[in-house]
Amino acid sequence: MAKEEYKYLPVVEERNELDLRATLDKYKRFWPWFLLMTLVFLALAITYIKLAPKHYTSLASIIVKDEENSSSSGASNAFDVNLFSGMSTNSMANELGLLTSKRLMLNTVKALDLNIQYMDDSQLIPQQLYRNSPIKVQVLRLDEAKLRLAMEEENHVFRVRKLNENRLQLITENTEAVLDTEFNAPISLSFVDFVILNANDGETEAKEWSDIVLKFLPVGAVASGFSKALKVELLDEQSTLIQLSLTHKVRRMAEDILNQLIFEYNKEAIEDKNLIAKNTADFIDERLRIINSELDSVESGKESFKEVNRLTNIGAESNMMIQNVSDYNQQRQQVETQLEVTGSMLSYIDSGEDNLLPTNLGLEGGGNEFVNDYNDLILERNRLLAGSTEKNPLVVRLNEQLGQLRSNVKASLLAQRQNLIINQDNLRRMAGALGSQISRVPGQERQVRGIERQQNIKESLYLYLLQKREENTLELSVTGPKAKIVDSAYSSNGEIFPSPKIVLGAAIILGLLLPFLVIRGKELLNDKIQTREDLENLNKDIPIVGELPSIGKKEDELVRENDRSVLSEAFRILSANLQYLQTRPKEGQRGISIFVTSTIKSEGKTFVATNLAITLSLTGKKVVLVGGDLRNPQLQRYQKNLRKVLGVSDYLVNKQQELMHLLQETDLNEHLRILPSGSIPPNPAELLQKKRLGELFDELERRFDYVIVDTAPALLIADTFLINKYASLTLYVTRAGFTKKRLMDFAIEAKQTGKLKNMSLVLNDVPLMNLGYGSKYGYTYDG
């Protein structure tokens, strides 16, 4: 087929980008639904804000002390290399993990009895009373295994009803079993033994109450719930400041939980420190006992060594021995000097000379007196000789005395020399003995020093452990908390949930989103053609020449003269678009043939063919409407007198039949004639293949400007394909909300294979909101 047939059609560029305005226009027509759903959700949101229990966030902050830095002060701790410190804060991540541990939360829940809940259900939404409860339960025994069994049977919830000042009733919520009791009376159940106390005792103005719902829960389950709600974070990586937060609908409970959690954290840290201190004390005492025993052993060894070696103070004794040796050596020197002097004197005396004897030579003993007397006599004799001779009786007597004195001096010197020799031997022997003792001193001193070194080490360690025992005792008595509280638990001024802004904003979003999702979901799930855009997306080759509006049940289905309805305008647009598609009439012919078909029945091909024929005839053109569906003719829907008249089938069967005699006038328009399908034949396919059919169309095209043929559905039977060779144009009718998208594959295949000549699409039964460009740009037709 020549491409010139479409050269006058407007070219529509393929739009890949999202047309935001078109998308908004598509949903804008559903604005009542958007408004309604938004109002509904806003009403629900306001109700929820009014009735839902408020949630509050409680905060607390602590500083974790650095145990390593705080404990390592002073040089005395050089020995204590953290051997006794089990709580060192090497990583704040460990402390964060400890604060969020299940164990601490379990202890907190047990301390506050949070597994026992008191509820007031007198309002629409039950309220948790916590400390505002007029009663308090004191648990004597709780078997959690049996409690879980009771929870499975829903026998863990009770209603406490006050009968008078003292009398109570305990009613099981599930079984409604009633137990009469009173305040302070023990109550025994399968899983718990408890006592109900009057929390209003001692208050001047007791709160009035009738029923309180009492619920028992496992400690572990309650602790797990609070652990999930607890948030612990380090505010600064360079510090040890930790913030704890907990969101709960009971503000006071959240604050108590945070404060108790910090208390349990400090308590556990103190218990760990005390345990460490106790173990340290036991270790120190054991070491003291061992070292004391070792010190006694060292001191006993030292005592035995000194007894064996007869030592008192080896240092003083060795100094004394050295001094004695020095004295002996000095005495020996003196004795030897005396011996030398004595020998010299003896030699001098033996020389026989009567000269003066030397004095002041250091001689000791009585020999010095004889020497002095001798020298005096020599001096006296020498004075006498100066005035007399040797024969002088005085001189003779003096010589005799001198001889006697010389003998005495010699005898004295000999005796003194003998004594000096004896003294010399004694001194040499004593010095030898002292030298032997001094030679043994280094070994003894080394052994004594080794013993003293061990003694000093044991004594130092003993004294150090005594000091550490005192420090450990002091630390045990004054152990401080590990976490310093910066801010005790406090709650935010306003509730954080439900937040009116968030809830109302979410309501508006949901109100707008839900209709959008429903509409979009219907679009995604819809497998039928709805709009022109659907047709354009399904095919790119077949032009769309018209969109026809939906017709209400009470509206006229036919175009009338001087009609300004949407239907008439739509067909006028269709007929105008055909001017761009139609080919020239065949040589010698007046008009063209326009075949109208569809995929299946009920898509509106008869409706389109009839109204198109009326529209063209209203322009003054001569138009004939042909019933081409021999199997199921439908033209009688719009022209009642066609049911029993002859038509196409009769013309094809009877060669004597005149075509012009079969044409029927109609009150639809004076320029319009109808050629009905005629009698229903038993063999329509064979009739449509007769050459006489071609003669029929040739004659009609000679006499009329337009030949509009209402054919059979193309997918169901082959009749349309058999006669389509006589068509100048083929209008393929689809119906919005009826024709399935997958059926367009059949139309596209028919176009590509040439089974349907010069084919164009018509979209029928389009809702006014989806109709053409009018809805897209907001235009409406004022009929």
C-alpha positions, 0 to 999 in steps of 0.5 A: 500500500502506498505511503501517500495515503498517510502523508496528510495525517498529523505527525505525533512525535513519540514522547518518552518523557513523563507528561506530568500535566497529562498524569495529573489530568488523568487523576484530577477527574477523580478529585471527589474520591481523593477529597472523600478519602482524605476527610475520612482519614483525617477523621480517623486521625483526629479520633486516634489522637484523642483516644490513643494512649500518649507515649513519652520519652524519658532521658538520663545521662551518666559518665562512666569512670575510667577505672584504670586512670583513677586507680593508677595514681602514685609510684606505689602502684608500680607493682599493681599492674592491674592484676587485681582489677577486673573492671578495666574500661578498655572499650566503651562498647563493652559498657554500652553492651552491659547497659543493654544486657538482658540481665540488668533489665531483668534485675530492674523489672524484678526490683520494680515489680513491672511484671505485675500490671494494674489496669483501669478499663473503665474508659474506652482505652484501658489505662495502665495505673502503675504507681497510681494504683489503689492496690499493690500486690506483694508476690510470695511465690511465682512459678514462671513455667506454670504462669506461661501455661496459664497465659496460654489458657488466658487465666493470668488476668484477674479483676479485683473488685472492692466490696467494702473497706476490707472485703475484695473479690478476685475474678478470673477474666477468662473463666469468671471464677470468683474468689472472696478475699480481703486485704493482706490475706494470702491468696494461692493460685496455681502459679502464684502466691500473693497478698493484696495490699491497700495502697491508700493506707495512711492517706487522708483522702483515699482514692475511690475505685471499684474494679482494677484489672490485675495482670501477671506476666513473665519477668523475661517477656517484660524485660525483653519488651523494655530492652527493645525500647531502650536506647543507649548511645555514646554522645561523644567518642572522645568521652565516656558520657552515655545517654539512655532513653526509653519511650513508654506511655507511662512517663513515671514508669519510664523514669523509674526504669532508667533510674533503676537500671543505672542503680543496677549497673552501679550495684553490679559494678560495686559487687564486682569490685567488692568481689575483686577486693575480697579475692585480693584480700584472700590472695594477700593474706595467703602470700603474707602467710607464705612470706612470713614463713619464708622470712622466719626460715631466712632469719633462722638460717642467719642465726645458725650461720653466725653461731657456727662461725661465732659472728656477731657483726662481721663488719665490725669484727673484720675492722677490728681484726684489720686494726689488730693486724696493723697494731701487731705489725707496728709492734713488730716493727718497734721490736725489730727496731729495739733489737737493732738498737740493742744489737748496736749497743752491745756491739758498741760495749763489746768494742772496749772503748770507755766512751759515752754510750748513746742515749735516747735511742728508744730503748725500753726497760731498765737498761737506760738507767745503767747507761745514764749512770755509766755516762755520768761516771765517764763524765766524772772520770773525764773531769778528774783525768783533766786534773790528775792521772790514771793512778789517781785513786778516785780515777781507779775507783771510777774505772772499777765502777765503770767496768761494773756498770758496763757489765750490768749494761751488757747483761741488761741489753742481752736480757732485753734482746732476748725478751725482744726476740720472744716478743717478735716471735709472739707478734709474728704468730699472732699476726699470722693467726689474724691474717688467716681469720681475715682471709676467711672474712670475704667468704663469710661476708658473701654468705652473710650478704646473701642471707641478708639480701633474701631477708631484705627482699622478704621483709620488703615484700612483706611490708608491701603486702601489709600496705596493700592489705590496708589499701584493699581494706580501705577500698572495700569500705569506701567503694564508690559507684562506677557511673556518675549520674549527670542527669537523673531520668526526666521526661519530655514536656510533650508527648512524642507519640502519637504526634498530631503533626505526624498523624495528621500528615500521614492521614492526608498522605494516606487519603491522597495515596489510597485512591491513587493506589486503587486507580493505579492498581486498576490500571495495572491490573486492567487488561482492556483498552481504556483510552486513546493512549492505550491504543497508541502504546499498543501500536505505532503503525495504525492511525487512530481516526476517531474517539466516540463517547459513551452513550447513556441508557436514556440518550439517543444513539443516533446522530440527528440533523442540527445535532450539537451533542458530543456524539455528533461532534465526535462523528464529525471529527471522525468524518473529517479525519477520513478526508486525510485517509481516503483514496481517490475513487476508482476510474469511472466511479463516483465514491469509495467504500468504507468497511467497518469491522471489529475483533469480536462482536459487541464492540460497536461496529454497527453503531459506528457504521450507522452514525458515520453514514448519517454524518456523511449524509448530513453533509449532502453526500449520497450515502448507502449503508450496506449490511455486510454481516450475513450471519448476524445482521444488526442494522435493524436495530436502528431501522425497524422495517429491515427485518423481512426485506430482501438484501445482499444475500438475495442479490448474490443468490438471484442473478435476476434481482435488480440492485436498485430495487433492494435499496431502502429509504430511511427516515434517518436522512433523505440522502441516506439509503440502506442495503440490508443483508437480506435473508440469512443464507446457509452458506454465507462464505460461498456467497461472499466469494461470488463475482456478483459481489464485486458487481454490487460494489462497483454499481454502488460506487457509481451511484453513491459518494460513500458506501459504508459496509457493516461487516462481520467480526474479523476474529470470529469468522473469515467473511470480512477478509473475503470481502475486504478487497473491495474496500477503499478504507477499513475502520477497525472498531475497538471498545473502551473497557471491553476490547482486551489489549491482547486482541490488538495483536490480531489487528496489527497482524492483519495490518502487517499481512495486508488482510485489511486494506488501508486500516485505521482505528476507532475507539468506541464507548470512551467515558467523557473524562477520557475522551480525546484532547477535551479531557486532557486540556480541560475543554468540554463541549457545550451542547 
